[in-house]
Each structure stands twice: as structure tokens, then as C-alpha cells.
Amino acid sequence: MLNIVIVDDENDALEALEWKLNNYIENVSITKCSSPIASIKIIEDTSPDIVFLDIQMPEMDGFTLLENLTNQKFNLIFTTAHDEFALKAIKVSAIDYLLKPVDKDELIAAIDKIKAQQKGELLEDKLQLLLGNLNDNQDKINISADGKVYLLEKDDVVMLKSDKSYTTIYLITDQEIVVSKTLKEVEKKFGFSQFFRVHNSYLINLNHVKEYLKGLGGELIMANGQSASISRTKKAELFKRLYFD
């Protein structure tokens, strides 16, 4: 009996894959989960043989889910829409994937491949290689959001703004990327000298500051027209970094 967990925020995709597994694969026990956060406990508790994992999920993307798992003793198959960079990293890591909508013959081939190897064979090493590939280019900042992996140039990022458990990244092109992580978590990827945390809710690119508005704490106007509040405890350090008098 193959113990299988399917993680996908789209109910139609969950049901379609469950139907194909039940009809084309023998001896399967399937647990479906539409919440990536809830799926972490399910995977930890049930120790599945196979996890089918979607990449594009609003609550938490598939890569972040993997980073939060302590149990990695299972076979992993990504189910995803086409994402050129992510698929390249997955291929190099020797982790299997299926493009949506999942093809019957490709599904059977993926399961047969898993049956021919030991459970969770070298998955931990493969995951480390995958996550390393996603962070491979030190000149760029990789951000997982919307089922994609964005490779951002440092100079293209104007600022980041916190909204409780979400963070919005504002780019010089006026594009906005919403990440389902706190600013504290996302800030770790922006450990470059040009970025400065001016407030609990704002991380800015010092190279994109256009104006300083005086006030109780003060406010910065950025190159894209957005404003960022300044904490009183951060003002002195900010002035040093901007060479203000």
C-alpha cells in the first residue's frame, strides 16, 4: 500500500489527481490537503511514501513548505504549472515533477520510478541541492511567491513593507510582489549594505530615497513615490547612512 499525501490549494486539482491515482495506480491510500500550513503536520504525523506538492499556493509556496519540514523521509513529486527557473532547479536536483494538468502516462511513469527505488532515497540531499540552486546567484535576490521564483536585482528593489504575516516588495518598475512571510523572515535575504530597516514595517533601499519629510519620526519618499515611516530609534543611524546633517 502506497501512503500518499497531495498538497494543492486548488480543490479541482486535488480531486483530479486523487481520481487518477485511484484509477491508474494500485493499492494507494490518499490524504488530500488544500492548506500548505496544515499539510506540514499531516506529513510529519503520517510519514507518507509519496508527497505530491504544488509550488504555487497563496498561503505558503511549496519551497517554503519544504524548508519547514523536519521529516524528509518520503518521495517528492512537484505538481506545477510551467515555471522555467524553478523547473530547471528541480531537474538539476533530480526531484521529479509533473506539469498540470497531470498526464496519466507521466503519472504512472513517476510512480513506477519511485517503486523501483527505496523510500525517500537521498531526498534530504536532493532538497539541499534544490534549495541551494534557488539561492545560487549571490548577485541576485531570490524570492518565492505566486508559485514562481523571482530573481531580483538589488538595485531594482525600492523597499519592503510589512502587513502582518505578509510582506510587499516594491520594485522600481512599479511591480509589487506579495510574499506570505513576515518582514523579519524576508529581511534575511536582503543582507546588503544598501538596505536598511527604518521602521518595524519598512525596509528600504537607501539608493532609492528621494526626499525626507520632517516630523515626529519623519518620513521618506522613495523613487517610486511610495512613502516609508521612520522610527525615532532609527533616525540617527539613518542620517549617518544618508550623510544627512
Backbone hydrogen bonds, N-H to C=O, Kabsch-Sander energy under -0.5 kcal/mol:
donor,donor_aa,acceptor,acceptor_aa,energy
2,L,27,N,-3.1
3,N,1,M,-0.6
4,I,2,L,-0.7
4,I,29,S,-3.3
5,V,50,I,-2.3
6,I,31,T,-2.6
7,V,52,F,-3.1
8,D,6,I,-0.5
8,D,33,C,-2.0
11,N,9,D,-0.7
14,L,10,E,-2.1
15,E,11,N,-2.8
16,A,12,D,-2.3
17,L,13,A,-2.2
18,E,14,L,-2.4
19,W,15,E,-2.4
20,K,16,A,-2.0
21,L,17,L,-2.4
22,N,18,E,-2.5
23,N,19,W,-1.9
24,Y,20,K,-2.3
25,I,21,L,-1.8
29,S,2,L,-3.0
31,T,4,I,-2.5
33,C,6,I,-1.9
39,S,35,S,-2.0
40,I,36,P,-0.9
40,I,37,I,-0.8
41,K,37,I,-0.6
42,I,38,A,-1.5
43,I,39,S,-2.9
44,E,40,I,-2.3
45,D,41,K,-2.7
46,T,42,I,-2.5
47,S,43,I,-1.5
49,D,3,N,-2.4
50,I,3,N,-1.8
51,V,75,N,-2.8
52,F,5,V,-2.8
53,L,51,V,-0.6
53,L,77,I,-2.4
54,D,7,V,-2.2
55,I,79,T,-0.8
57,M,55,I,-1.1
62,G,55,I,-1.6
65,L,61,D,-2.2
66,L,62,G,-2.1
67,E,63,F,-1.7
68,N,64,T,-1.1
68,N,65,L,-0.9
69,L,66,L,-1.2
72,Q,70,T,-0.8
74,F,72,Q,-1.2
75,N,49,D,-2.9
77,I,51,V,-2.6
78,F,96,D,-2.2
79,T,53,L,-2.5
80,T,98,L,-2.0
87,L,83,D,-2.9
88,K,84,E,-1.7
89,A,85,F,-2.1
90,I,86,A,-2.4
91,K,87,L,-2.6
92,V,88,K,-2.2
93,S,89,A,-1.5
94,A,91,K,-1.7
95,I,90,I,-1.9
96,D,76,L,-0.8
98,L,78,F,-3.0
100,K,80,T,-1.6
107,L,103,D,-2.3
108,I,104,K,-2.4
109,A,105,D,-2.2
110,A,106,E,-2.2
111,I,107,L,-2.3
112,D,108,I,-2.5
113,K,109,A,-2.0
114,I,110,A,-1.7
115,K,111,I,-2.5
116,A,112,D,-1.2
117,Q,114,I,-1.6
121,E,118,Q,-1.7
123,L,120,G,-2.0
126,K,122,L,-2.3
127,L,123,L,-3.0
128,Q,124,E,-2.1
129,L,125,D,-2.2
130,L,126,K,-2.6
131,L,127,L,-3.0
132,G,128,Q,-2.1
133,N,129,L,-2.4
134,L,130,L,-1.9
135,N,131,L,-0.9
136,D,133,N,-1.3
138,Q,136,D,-1.0
140,K,137,N,-1.4
141,I,152,L,-2.8
142,N,140,K,-0.6
143,I,150,Y,-2.3
145,A,143,I,-0.6
145,A,148,K,-2.1
148,K,145,A,-2.2
150,Y,143,I,-3.2
150,Y,148,K,-0.6
152,L,141,I,-3.2
152,L,150,Y,-0.7
154,K,139,D,-0.7
156,D,153,E,-1.3
157,V,153,E,-0.6
157,V,154,K,-1.2
158,V,156,D,-0.6
158,V,170,Y,-2.8
159,M,170,Y,-1.2
160,L,203,L,-3.1
161,K,168,T,-2.5
162,S,201,S,-2.5
163,D,166,Y,-3.1
166,Y,163,D,-1.8
167,T,179,V,-2.4
168,T,161,K,-2.7
169,I,167,T,-0.5
169,I,177,I,-3.0
170,Y,159,M,-2.9
170,Y,168,T,-0.6
171,L,169,I,-0.5
171,L,175,Q,-2.6
172,I,156,D,-2.7
174,D,171,L,-2.1
177,I,169,I,-2.2
178,V,176,E,-0.5
179,V,167,T,-3.2
179,V,177,I,-0.6
181,K,179,V,-1.7
186,V,182,T,-2.3
187,E,183,L,-2.7
188,K,185,E,-0.8
189,K,186,V,-2.0
190,F,187,E,-1.9
191,G,188,K,-0.5
192,F,190,F,-1.7
195,F,192,F,-2.0
196,F,204,I,-2.4
198,V,196,F,-1.0
198,V,202,Y,-0.9
199,H,202,Y,-1.5
202,Y,199,H,-1.0
203,L,160,L,-2.2
204,I,196,F,-2.7
205,N,158,V,-2.4
206,L,194,Q,-3.4
206,L,204,I,-0.7
208,H,205,N,-2.3
209,V,206,L,-1.2
210,K,221,I,-2.9
211,E,221,I,-1.8
213,L,219,E,-3.5
214,K,212,Y,-0.6
219,E,213,L,-2.0
220,L,228,A,-2.8
221,I,211,E,-2.4
222,M,220,L,-0.6
222,M,226,Q,-3.3
223,A,208,H,-1.9
225,G,222,M,-2.2
228,A,220,L,-2.2
230,I,218,G,-1.8
231,S,198,V,-3.1
234,K,231,S,-1.3
235,K,231,S,-0.9
238,L,234,K,-2.5
239,F,235,K,-2.6
240,K,236,A,-1.7
241,R,237,E,-2.2
242,L,238,L,-2.1
243,Y,239,F,-0.6
243,Y,240,K,-0.6
244,F,239,F,-2.6
